[in-house]
Amino acid sequence: MSEADNKSEPVGDLMSTPDLADALESEQFRRFLDQVPIAIGVSELRPGERIVYTNPEFERLSGLAAEAIEGQGWTVIPGESEGADSCLLGVAVTERTDHVGTFSIAREDGTVVVDAYSNVIENDDGTPVFRLVALVKTSPQDLVEREALASRLRQKDMLLRELQHRVKNNLQMITALIRLEARNAPEATARASFSRLSGRIESLQLLYQSLSEGEGSEEIDLGVYLSQIAAAVMRTHAVEGVRLDLKVDSYPVSLNVAMPTGLVVNELLTNALKHAFKGRDGGTITLQSLADDKGCRVVIADDGVGLPEGASWPQRGKLGALIAQSLRDNAKARLEVTSSPGAGMRVNILFTRAASAPEATAA
């Protein structure tokens, strides 16, 4: 996997919400975006489209300082594509969506080649409000490798657009995490919220680590992946007296199944460590991923205080509900949630082999 792919895959989906301007006014949220190793720029669409934010990586790749960019339209960004359908970068990001093309940017210190992505953000009424543009540095060698990859994928009845589609989906997913956390977190709880966000992002990083170690395989061992997530969550949110009872089987699944499953497990383990044992000396959290010839059952349970009377998981409108729905859609999974005050909580995730297995490809 090329360096450009490693950088672009962990960046993903900007959810439709009108609160980006408020989020960008948060110093902590800006510091978070400033550390993202992807060039990110945001424009406000009305009145008249103008750029309102660029992170340091965007300044570095474009060769322009923030003062020269912010307040301007996208045409201020240099860059031109090559080939018969030559197009300016600043024009392409406003006329196209998702992966808009590969562009050369001439800077004082030389020319760089970037892949450009553009997504429009709508408010709750469906009105376009903001545009997010991401630039990912590539190279001529990356382009050669990409063409070779496209050839191999065609031999297996797959096209290069599948790779671009994956980049798009993950651009959407990781930005959704950022946006929902920033929107839902009051200032007083910002630190805890961003800690939770970092855990979710880490689960995606572990997923892509598994992919990069798989030598191009689309197969993820769910048991190994969930074990890695559990170790990361326990390391970050360990509570004295609370132990993890872990039992997993090897079970290959597709990327589209592993991602939402890992995020659900991360969410439930984090919730259990933070809330399940309040007022108690300790307890046990159980994580199982048990496979048989029919499919797999993932169990996340605790013997803590349980959900409060009248509460449920996942809560409608929260990130957990979005991830759970993604799991149902991608793996045809069935979720069973049981809890009562003082008796702990248990979530079963069940899916069949046919629905969760990686797609077979021709040799």
Contacts in CASP RR format, 6 or more apart in sequence:
PFRMAT RR
TARGET T0000
AUTHOR 0000-0000-0000
METHOD contacts of the structure
MODEL  1
MSEADNKSEPVGDLMSTPDLADALESEQFRRFLDQVPIAIGVSELRPGER
IVYTNPEFERLSGLAAEAIEGQGWTVIPGESEGADSCLLGVAVTERTDHV
GTFSIAREDGTVVVDAYSNVIENDDGTPVFRLVALVKTSPQDLVEREALA
SRLRQKDMLLRELQHRVKNNLQMITALIRLEARNAPEATARASFSRLSGR
IESLQLLYQSLSEGEGSEEIDLGVYLSQIAAAVMRTHAVEGVRLDLKVDS
YPVSLNVAMPTGLVVNELLTNALKHAFKGRDGGTITLQSLADDKGCRVVI
ADDGVGLPEGASWPQRGKLGALIAQSLRDNAKARLEVTSSPGAGMRVNIL
FTRAASAPEATAA
1 211 0 8 1.000
1 212 0 8 1.000
1 216 0 8 1.000
2 138 0 8 1.000
2 141 0 8 1.000
2 142 0 8 1.000
2 145 0 8 1.000
2 146 0 8 1.000
3 137 0 8 1.000
3 139 0 8 1.000
3 142 0 8 1.000
4 115 0 8 1.000
4 136 0 8 1.000
4 137 0 8 1.000
4 138 0 8 1.000
4 139 0 8 1.000
4 142 0 8 1.000
5 142 0 8 1.000
5 163 0 8 1.000
5 167 0 8 1.000
6 208 0 8 1.000
6 212 0 8 1.000
7 37 0 8 1.000
7 38 0 8 1.000
7 136 0 8 1.000
7 137 0 8 1.000
8 38 0 8 1.000
8 115 0 8 1.000
8 117 0 8 1.000
8 134 0 8 1.000
8 136 0 8 1.000
8 167 0 8 1.000
8 171 0 8 1.000
9 166 0 8 1.000
9 167 0 8 1.000
9 170 0 8 1.000
9 208 0 8 1.000
10 170 0 8 1.000
10 174 0 8 1.000
10 201 0 8 1.000
10 204 0 8 1.000
10 205 0 8 1.000
10 208 0 8 1.000
11 36 0 8 1.000
11 38 0 8 1.000
11 134 0 8 1.000
11 136 0 8 1.000
11 167 0 8 1.000
11 170 0 8 1.000
11 171 0 8 1.000
11 174 0 8 1.000
11 175 0 8 1.000
12 168 0 8 1.000
12 169 0 8 1.000
12 170 0 8 1.000
12 171 0 8 1.000
12 172 0 8 1.000
12 173 0 8 1.000
12 174 0 8 1.000
12 175 0 8 1.000
12 176 0 8 1.000
13 119 0 8 1.000
13 169 0 8 1.000
13 170 0 8 1.000
13 171 0 8 1.000
13 172 0 8 1.000
13 173 0 8 1.000
13 174 0 8 1.000
13 175 0 8 1.000
13 176 0 8 1.000
14 119 0 8 1.000
14 121 0 8 1.000
14 130 0 8 1.000
14 132 0 8 1.000
14 171 0 8 1.000
14 172 0 8 1.000
14 175 0 8 1.000
14 176 0 8 1.000
14 179 0 8 1.000
15 121 0 8 1.000
15 172 0 8 1.000
15 175 0 8 1.000
15 176 0 8 1.000
15 179 0 8 1.000
15 180 0 8 1.000
16 121 0 8 1.000
16 122 0 8 1.000
16 123 0 8 1.000
16 124 0 8 1.000
16 126 0 8 1.000
17 121 0 8 1.000
17 123 0 8 1.000
17 124 0 8 1.000
17 179 0 8 1.000
17 183 0 8 1.000
18 123 0 8 1.000
18 124 0 8 1.000
18 129 0 8 1.000
19 179 0 8 1.000
19 182 0 8 1.000
19 183 0 8 1.000
20 42 0 8 1.000
20 121 0 8 1.000
20 129 0 8 1.000
20 130 0 8 1.000
20 179 0 8 1.000
21 44 0 8 1.000
21 52 0 8 1.000
21 130 0 8 1.000
23 29 0 8 1.000
23 179 0 8 1.000
23 182 0 8 1.000
23 183 0 8 1.000
24 30 0 8 1.000
24 42 0 8 1.000
24 52 0 8 1.000
24 53 0 8 1.000
26 182 0 8 1.000
26 187 0 8 1.000
26 190 0 8 1.000
28 190 0 8 1.000
28 191 0 8 1.000
28 194 0 8 1.000
29 178 0 8 1.000
29 182 0 8 1.000
30 53 0 8 1.000
32 178 0 8 1.000
32 194 0 8 1.000
33 40 0 8 1.000
33 53 0 8 1.000
33 55 0 8 1.000
33 178 0 8 1.000
34 55 0 8 1.000
34 56 0 8 1.000
36 55 0 8 1.000
36 57 0 8 1.000
37 57 0 8 1.000
38 57 0 8 1.000
38 134 0 8 1.000
38 135 0 8 1.000
38 136 0 8 1.000
39 54 0 8 1.000
39 55 0 8 1.000
39 57 0 8 1.000
39 58 0 8 1.000
39 60 0 8 1.000
39 61 0 8 1.000
39 62 0 8 1.000
39 114 0 8 1.000
39 134 0 8 1.000
39 135 0 8 1.000
39 136 0 8 1.000
39 137 0 8 1.000
40 53 0 8 1.000
40 54 0 8 1.000
40 55 0 8 1.000
40 57 0 8 1.000
40 58 0 8 1.000
40 132 0 8 1.000
40 133 0 8 1.000
40 134 0 8 1.000
41 51 0 8 1.000
41 53 0 8 1.000
41 54 0 8 1.000
41 55 0 8 1.000
41 58 0 8 1.000
41 132 0 8 1.000
41 133 0 8 1.000
41 134 0 8 1.000
42 51 0 8 1.000
42 52 0 8 1.000
42 53 0 8 1.000
42 54 0 8 1.000
42 130 0 8 1.000
42 131 0 8 1.000
42 132 0 8 1.000
42 133 0 8 1.000
43 49 0 8 1.000
43 50 0 8 1.000
43 51 0 8 1.000
43 52 0 8 1.000
43 73 0 8 1.000
43 74 0 8 1.000
43 130 0 8 1.000
43 131 0 8 1.000
43 133 0 8 1.000
44 50 0 8 1.000
44 52 0 8 1.000
44 129 0 8 1.000
44 130 0 8 1.000
45 120 0 8 1.000
45 128 0 8 1.000
45 129 0 8 1.000
45 130 0 8 1.000
45 131 0 8 1.000
46 129 0 8 1.000
49 73 0 8 1.000
49 74 0 8 1.000
49 94 0 8 1.000
49 131 0 8 1.000
50 70 0 8 1.000
50 71 0 8 1.000
50 72 0 8 1.000
50 73 0 8 1.000
51 69 0 8 1.000
51 70 0 8 1.000
51 71 0 8 1.000
51 72 0 8 1.000
51 73 0 8 1.000
51 74 0 8 1.000
51 76 0 8 1.000
52 70 0 8 1.000
52 71 0 8 1.000
53 70 0 8 1.000
54 62 0 8 1.000
54 66 0 8 1.000
54 69 0 8 1.000
54 70 0 8 1.000
58 69 0 8 1.000
58 135 0 8 1.000
59 65 0 8 1.000
59 66 0 8 1.000
59 69 0 8 1.000
61 105 0 8 1.000
61 112 0 8 1.000
61 114 0 8 1.000
61 135 0 8 1.000
61 137 0 8 1.000
62 69 0 8 1.000
62 77 0 8 1.000
62 78 0 8 1.000
62 105 0 8 1.000
62 107 0 8 1.000
62 135 0 8 1.000
63 78 0 8 1.000
63 105 0 8 1.000
63 107 0 8 1.000
63 108 0 8 1.000
64 76 0 8 1.000
64 77 0 8 1.000
64 78 0 8 1.000
68 76 0 8 1.000
69 76 0 8 1.000
69 77 0 8 1.000
74 89 0 8 1.000
74 90 0 8 1.000
74 91 0 8 1.000
74 93 0 8 1.000
74 94 0 8 1.000
74 133 0 8 1.000
75 88 0 8 1.000
75 90 0 8 1.000
75 91 0 8 1.000
76 90 0 8 1.000
77 89 0 8 1.000
77 90 0 8 1.000
77 93 0 8 1.000
77 105 0 8 1.000
78 89 0 8 1.000
78 105 0 8 1.000
78 106 0 8 1.000
78 107 0 8 1.000
79 88 0 8 1.000
79 89 0 8 1.000
79 90 0 8 1.000
79 103 0 8 1.000
79 104 0 8 1.000
79 105 0 8 1.000
79 106 0 8 1.000
80 86 0 8 1.000
80 87 0 8 1.000
80 88 0 8 1.000
80 89 0 8 1.000
80 103 0 8 1.000
80 104 0 8 1.000
81 87 0 8 1.000
81 88 0 8 1.000
81 89 0 8 1.000
81 92 0 8 1.000
81 101 0 8 1.000
81 102 0 8 1.000
81 103 0 8 1.000
81 104 0 8 1.000
82 102 0 8 1.000
82 104 0 8 1.000
89 103 0 8 1.000
89 105 0 8 1.000
89 114 0 8 1.000
89 116 0 8 1.000
92 100 0 8 1.000
92 101 0 8 1.000
92 103 0 8 1.000
92 116 0 8 1.000
92 118 0 8 1.000
93 100 0 8 1.000
93 116 0 8 1.000
93 118 0 8 1.000
93 131 0 8 1.000
93 133 0 8 1.000
94 118 0 8 1.000
94 131 0 8 1.000
96 118 0 8 1.000
97 118 0 8 1.000
97 119 0 8 1.000
97 120 0 8 1.000
98 117 0 8 1.000
98 118 0 8 1.000
98 119 0 8 1.000
98 164 0 8 1.000
98 168 0 8 1.000
99 115 0 8 1.000
99 116 0 8 1.000
99 117 0 8 1.000
99 164 0 8 1.000
99 167 0 8 1.000
99 168 0 8 1.000
100 116 0 8 1.000
100 117 0 8 1.000
100 118 0 8 1.000
101 115 0 8 1.000
101 116 0 8 1.000
102 113 0 8 1.000
102 114 0 8 1.000
102 115 0 8 1.000
102 116 0 8 1.000
102 138 0 8 1.000
102 143 0 8 1.000
103 113 0 8 1.000
103 114 0 8 1.000
103 116 0 8 1.000
104 111 0 8 1.000
104 112 0 8 1.000
104 113 0 8 1.000
105 111 0 8 1.000
105 112 0 8 1.000
105 113 0 8 1.000
105 114 0 8 1.000
112 137 0 8 1.000
113 137 0 8 1.000
113 138 0 8 1.000
113 139 0 8 1.000
113 140 0 8 1.000
113 142 0 8 1.000
113 143 0 8 1.000
114 135 0 8 1.000
114 136 0 8 1.000
114 137 0 8 1.000
114 138 0 8 1.000
115 135 0 8 1.000
115 136 0 8 1.000
115 138 0 8 1.000
116 133 0 8 1.000
116 134 0 8 1.000
116 135 0 8 1.000
116 136 0 8 1.000
117 133 0 8 1.000
117 134 0 8 1.000
117 135 0 8 1.000
117 136 0 8 1.000
117 167 0 8 1.000
117 168 0 8 1.000
117 171 0 8 1.000
118 131 0 8 1.000
118 132 0 8 1.000
118 133 0 8 1.000
118 134 0 8 1.000
119 131 0 8 1.000
119 132 0 8 1.000
119 171 0 8 1.000
119 172 0 8 1.000
120 128 0 8 1.000
120 130 0 8 1.000
120 131 0 8 1.000
121 128 0 8 1.000
121 129 0 8 1.000
121 130 0 8 1.000
121 131 0 8 1.000
121 132 0 8 1.000
122 128 0 8 1.000
122 129 0 8 1.000
123 129 0 8 1.000
132 175 0 8 1.000
134 171 0 8 1.000
146 160 0 8 1.000
146 163 0 8 1.000
149 160 0 8 1.000
149 163 0 8 1.000
150 159 0 8 1.000
150 160 0 8 1.000
153 159 0 8 1.000
153 160 0 8 1.000
153 162 0 8 1.000
153 163 0 8 1.000
155 362 0 8 1.000
156 361 0 8 1.000
156 362 0 8 1.000
157 361 0 8 1.000
157 362 0 8 1.000
158 361 0 8 1.000
166 255 0 8 1.000
170 204 0 8 1.000
173 204 0 8 1.000
173 259 0 8 1.000
174 201 0 8 1.000
174 204 0 8 1.000
176 319 0 8 1.000
176 322 0 8 1.000
177 197 0 8 1.000
177 200 0 8 1.000
177 201 0 8 1.000
177 319 0 8 1.000
178 197 0 8 1.000
180 318 0 8 1.000
180 319 0 8 1.000
180 322 0 8 1.000
181 193 0 8 1.000
181 194 0 8 1.000
181 196 0 8 1.000
181 197 0 8 1.000
181 319 0 8 1.000
184 193 0 8 1.000
184 318 0 8 1.000
185 192 0 8 1.000
185 193 0 8 1.000
185 194 0 8 1.000
195 236 0 8 1.000
196 270 0 8 1.000
198 236 0 8 1.000
199 232 0 8 1.000
199 233 0 8 1.000
199 236 0 8 1.000
199 266 0 8 1.000
199 270 0 8 1.000
200 263 0 8 1.000
200 266 0 8 1.000
200 267 0 8 1.000
200 319 0 8 1.000
202 232 0 8 1.000
202 236 0 8 1.000
202 266 0 8 1.000
203 229 0 8 1.000
203 232 0 8 1.000
203 262 0 8 1.000
203 263 0 8 1.000
203 265 0 8 1.000
203 266 0 8 1.000
204 259 0 8 1.000
204 263 0 8 1.000
206 225 0 8 1.000
206 228 0 8 1.000
206 229 0 8 1.000
206 232 0 8 1.000
207 220 0 8 1.000
207 225 0 8 1.000
207 255 0 8 1.000
207 258 0 8 1.000
207 259 0 8 1.000
207 262 0 8 1.000
210 220 0 8 1.000
210 221 0 8 1.000
210 224 0 8 1.000
210 225 0 8 1.000
210 228 0 8 1.000
210 258 0 8 1.000
211 217 0 8 1.000
211 220 0 8 1.000
211 255 0 8 1.000
217 358 0 8 1.000
218 254 0 8 1.000
218 255 0 8 1.000
218 358 0 8 1.000
218 359 0 8 1.000
218 361 0 8 1.000
219 252 0 8 1.000
219 253 0 8 1.000
219 254 0 8 1.000
219 358 0 8 1.000
220 252 0 8 1.000
220 253 0 8 1.000
220 254 0 8 1.000
220 255 0 8 1.000
220 257 0 8 1.000
220 258 0 8 1.000
220 358 0 8 1.000
221 250 0 8 1.000
221 251 0 8 1.000
221 252 0 8 1.000
222 248 0 8 1.000
222 251 0 8 1.000
222 252 0 8 1.000
222 253 0 8 1.000
222 257 0 8 1.000
222 258 0 8 1.000
222 261 0 8 1.000
222 289 0 8 1.000
222 296 0 8 1.000
222 298 0 8 1.000
223 248 0 8 1.000
223 249 0 8 1.000
223 250 0 8 1.000
223 251 0 8 1.000
223 289 0 8 1.000
224 248 0 8 1.000
224 250 0 8 1.000
225 258 0 8 1.000
225 262 0 8 1.000
226 248 0 8 1.000
226 261 0 8 1.000
226 262 0 8 1.000
226 265 0 8 1.000
226 287 0 8 1.000
226 289 0 8 1.000
226 298 0 8 1.000
227 246 0 8 1.000
227 248 0 8 1.000
229 262 0 8 1.000
229 265 0 8 1.000
229 266 0 8 1.000
229 269 0 8 1.000
230 244 0 8 1.000
230 246 0 8 1.000
230 265 0 8 1.000
230 269 0 8 1.000
230 287 0 8 1.000
233 266 0 8 1.000
233 269 0 8 1.000
233 270 0 8 1.000
233 273 0 8 1.000
234 244 0 8 1.000
234 269 0 8 1.000
234 273 0 8 1.000
237 269 0 8 1.000
237 270 0 8 1.000
237 273 0 8 1.000
237 274 0 8 1.000
238 273 0 8 1.000
239 273 0 8 1.000
239 277 0 8 1.000
239 282 0 8 1.000
240 282 0 8 1.000
241 281 0 8 1.000
241 282 0 8 1.000
241 283 0 8 1.000
242 273 0 8 1.000
242 277 0 8 1.000
242 282 0 8 1.000
242 283 0 8 1.000
242 284 0 8 1.000
242 285 0 8 1.000
243 283 0 8 1.000
243 284 0 8 1.000
243 285 0 8 1.000
244 284 0 8 1.000
244 285 0 8 1.000
244 286 0 8 1.000
244 287 0 8 1.000
245 284 0 8 1.000
245 285 0 8 1.000
245 286 0 8 1.000
245 287 0 8 1.000
246 287 0 8 1.000
246 288 0 8 1.000
247 287 0 8 1.000
247 288 0 8 1.000
247 289 0 8 1.000
247 290 0 8 1.000
248 287 0 8 1.000
248 288 0 8 1.000
248 289 0 8 1.000
248 290 0 8 1.000
249 289 0 8 1.000
249 290 0 8 1.000
249 291 0 8 1.000
249 296 0 8 1.000
250 291 0 8 1.000
251 289 0 8 1.000
251 291 0 8 1.000
251 295 0 8 1.000
251 296 0 8 1.000
252 357 0 8 1.000
252 358 0 8 1.000
253 261 0 8 1.000
253 296 0 8 1.000
253 331 0 8 1.000
253 356 0 8 1.000
253 357 0 8 1.000
253 358 0 8 1.000
254 330 0 8 1.000
254 356 0 8 1.000
254 357 0 8 1.000
254 358 0 8 1.000
254 359 0 8 1.000
255 358 0 8 1.000
256 330 0 8 1.000
256 331 0 8 1.000
257 327 0 8 1.000
257 330 0 8 1.000
257 331 0 8 1.000
257 333 0 8 1.000
257 351 0 8 1.000
257 355 0 8 1.000
257 356 0 8 1.000
259 326 0 8 1.000
259 330 0 8 1.000
260 323 0 8 1.000
260 324 0 8 1.000
260 326 0 8 1.000
260 327 0 8 1.000
260 330 0 8 1.000
260 331 0 8 1.000
261 298 0 8 1.000
261 327 0 8 1.000
261 331 0 8 1.000
261 333 0 8 1.000
261 349 0 8 1.000
263 320 0 8 1.000
263 323 0 8 1.000
264 300 0 8 1.000
264 320 0 8 1.000
264 323 0 8 1.000
264 324 0 8 1.000
264 327 0 8 1.000
264 347 0 8 1.000
264 349 0 8 1.000
265 287 0 8 1.000
265 298 0 8 1.000
265 300 0 8 1.000
267 319 0 8 1.000
267 320 0 8 1.000
267 323 0 8 1.000
268 300 0 8 1.000
268 313 0 8 1.000
268 347 0 8 1.000
269 285 0 8 1.000
269 287 0 8 1.000
269 300 0 8 1.000
271 313 0 8 1.000
272 285 0 8 1.000
272 300 0 8 1.000
272 302 0 8 1.000
272 304 0 8 1.000
272 345 0 8 1.000
273 285 0 8 1.000
275 305 0 8 1.000
276 285 0 8 1.000
276 302 0 8 1.000
276 304 0 8 1.000
276 305 0 8 1.000
276 306 0 8 1.000
276 344 0 8 1.000
276 345 0 8 1.000
277 283 0 8 1.000
277 302 0 8 1.000
277 304 0 8 1.000
277 305 0 8 1.000
278 305 0 8 1.000
279 305 0 8 1.000
280 304 0 8 1.000
280 305 0 8 1.000
283 302 0 8 1.000
283 303 0 8 1.000
283 304 0 8 1.000
284 302 0 8 1.000
284 303 0 8 1.000
285 300 0 8 1.000
285 301 0 8 1.000
285 302 0 8 1.000
286 299 0 8 1.000
286 300 0 8 1.000
286 301 0 8 1.000
286 302 0 8 1.000
287 298 0 8 1.000
287 299 0 8 1.000
287 300 0 8 1.000
288 297 0 8 1.000
288 298 0 8 1.000
288 299 0 8 1.000
289 296 0 8 1.000
289 297 0 8 1.000
289 298 0 8 1.000
289 299 0 8 1.000
290 296 0 8 1.000
290 297 0 8 1.000
290 298 0 8 1.000
290 299 0 8 1.000
293 353 0 8 1.000
294 352 0 8 1.000
294 353 0 8 1.000
295 350 0 8 1.000
295 351 0 8 1.000
295 352 0 8 1.000
295 353 0 8 1.000
295 356 0 8 1.000
296 350 0 8 1.000
296 351 0 8 1.000
296 353 0 8 1.000
296 356 0 8 1.000
297 348 0 8 1.000
297 349 0 8 1.000
297 350 0 8 1.000
298 348 0 8 1.000
298 349 0 8 1.000
298 350 0 8 1.000
299 346 0 8 1.000
299 347 0 8 1.000
299 348 0 8 1.000
299 349 0 8 1.000
300 346 0 8 1.000
300 347 0 8 1.000
300 349 0 8 1.000
301 344 0 8 1.000
301 345 0 8 1.000
301 346 0 8 1.000
301 347 0 8 1.000
302 344 0 8 1.000
302 345 0 8 1.000
302 346 0 8 1.000
303 344 0 8 1.000
304 342 0 8 1.000
304 343 0 8 1.000
304 344 0 8 1.000
304 345 0 8 1.000
305 341 0 8 1.000
305 342 0 8 1.000
305 344 0 8 1.000
306 339 0 8 1.000
306 340 0 8 1.000
306 341 0 8 1.000
306 342 0 8 1.000
306 343 0 8 1.000
306 344 0 8 1.000
306 345 0 8 1.000
307 313 0 8 1.000
307 339 0 8 1.000
307 340 0 8 1.000
307 341 0 8 1.000
307 345 0 8 1.000
308 341 0 8 1.000
309 341 0 8 1.000
312 337 0 8 1.000
313 320 0 8 1.000
313 337 0 8 1.000
313 339 0 8 1.000
313 345 0 8 1.000
313 347 0 8 1.000
314 320 0 8 1.000
314 321 0 8 1.000
314 323 0 8 1.000
314 324 0 8 1.000
315 321 0 8 1.000
324 335 0 8 1.000
327 333 0 8 1.000
327 335 0 8 1.000
327 349 0 8 1.000
328 334 0 8 1.000
328 335 0 8 1.000
331 351 0 8 1.000
331 355 0 8 1.000
331 356 0 8 1.000
332 351 0 8 1.000
332 352 0 8 1.000
332 355 0 8 1.000
332 356 0 8 1.000
333 349 0 8 1.000
333 350 0 8 1.000
333 351 0 8 1.000
333 355 0 8 1.000
333 356 0 8 1.000
334 348 0 8 1.000
334 349 0 8 1.000
334 350 0 8 1.000
334 351 0 8 1.000
335 347 0 8 1.000
335 348 0 8 1.000
335 349 0 8 1.000
336 346 0 8 1.000
336 347 0 8 1.000
336 348 0 8 1.000
336 350 0 8 1.000
337 345 0 8 1.000
337 346 0 8 1.000
337 347 0 8 1.000
337 348 0 8 1.000
338 345 0 8 1.000
338 346 0 8 1.000
339 345 0 8 1.000
339 346 0 8 1.000
END
